[in-house]
């Protein structure tokens, strides 16, 4: 077989693996979300202080929106690492992974950032106060759909 054809076959196989990989990831994400929505989760009332939510939104717009997108909707291809091997900023609005974490873990992620060799999430501990981080976490939670928030609440707060 001429080398060009071998190369082409290699590319097609690699492409097929990437596509299948993506589909699997999407399916499991969709399935788990559907399962969650099918659960008869009781509505959990979010007694957030509207003033705090508003402060959090401004902190987000000034510091985070350039990476995480408007209304923390992130990038569409946040599951695919870039050329440097780092993942793009994910959505924080309840469609990705942030709601799998406790408040403490979310706060720590924001304060400490990711390991610079693997992640472009900056550390905010020298730039934001703990109160500002609390505010932005509350704003992020205010974006989550009811079912997502209820599931998060059951997993972390309702013990
Ligand atoms: C320079 C781009 C950039 C900025 C600015 C940024 N982030 Fe991130 N953030 C990321 C990336 C990239 C990730 C994915 C983490 C990884 O790859 O390790 C991330 C991850 C996160 C996560 C974890 C999400 C999850 O699904 O577990 C949270 C929470 C978060 N960021 C909040 C914030 C907040 C709040 C701010 C503003 C104070 C902010 N980020 C600013 C790039 C950024």
Boltz pocket constraint, residues with backbone or C-beta under 6 A from the ligand:
constraints:
  - pocket:
      binder: B
      contacts: [[A, 59], [A, 60], [A, 63], [A, 64], [A, 65], [A, 66], [A, 67], [A, 68], [A, 86], [A, 87], [A, 88], [A, 89], [A, 90], [A, 91], [A, 92], [A, 96], [A, 97], [A, 98], [A, 99], [A, 101], [A, 106], [A, 109], [A, 110], [A, 114], [A, 115], [A, 118], [A, 119], [A, 120], [A, 121], [A, 122], [A, 124], [A, 136]]
      max_distance: 6.0
